[in-house]
Amino acid sequence: MKIISYSELVVNEGGKMIQKGMNFGIQKTHSVVLMSTEKNAPYNDKIFDDGVIEYEGHDVPKNISPDKKSVDQSMFNESGTHTENGKFVAAATNYKEGKKDPAKIKVYRKIRPGVWVDMGFYNLTDAYKRHDGVREVFKFLLEPTFEEVHEDRDYEDLLHNRTIPGEIQREVYDRDKGKCVKCGSKENLHFDHILPFSKGGSSKTSSNIQLLCAKHNLQKGAKFV
Ligand SMILES: [Zn+2]
């Protein structure tokens, strides 16, 4: 899980200035979603211990309803075309009915203004509605995939890197001042479990997570195999 700036995010996505949270089919090979972990985050996204993300659908636009947090989320625009919610529901339905492979989703998580975590790729495997106490919202299940796995890395550890809670990521980023704890580099930073999950280390406490540059992260990965 690499920490990147917004401009690196744009480069990753072939120069597309991604602003919206949900971007179905924005690339030929994949869709993109943005998550926020800030206290005032507009949506209630969750990450379960198995690394699966439950991503909340998005509200109707302000011009349709100024009080959008009390209005049911919608699959359709006024013109009858699919909203982003609708596109994600259709893709999940096609997958569940065996008509298509799961849609591939790239997830980026904002931990500070201008500071993003590249969470990697997920498969969109389910979509459903939930009542959030006020209105109906969509929920989308995103299951982590590991196409980028190197043979020398432990699958379990890679999975658990993706379950580090947002507030822990923020805390670690601030504590380590956005630098590798070994060499002070600000380039190619990754979150690292000091004691790997596979050796009993926790993802849920900042004292077991640190920032490492790519070089020191790889060195460490090799040491524990
Ligand atoms: Zn380093």
Boltz pocket constraint, residues with backbone or C-beta under 6 A from the ligand:
constraints:
  - pocket:
      binder: B
      contacts: [[A, 180], [A, 181], [A, 182], [A, 183], [A, 184], [A, 185], [A, 212], [A, 213], [A, 214], [A, 215], [A, 216]]
      max_distance: 6.0
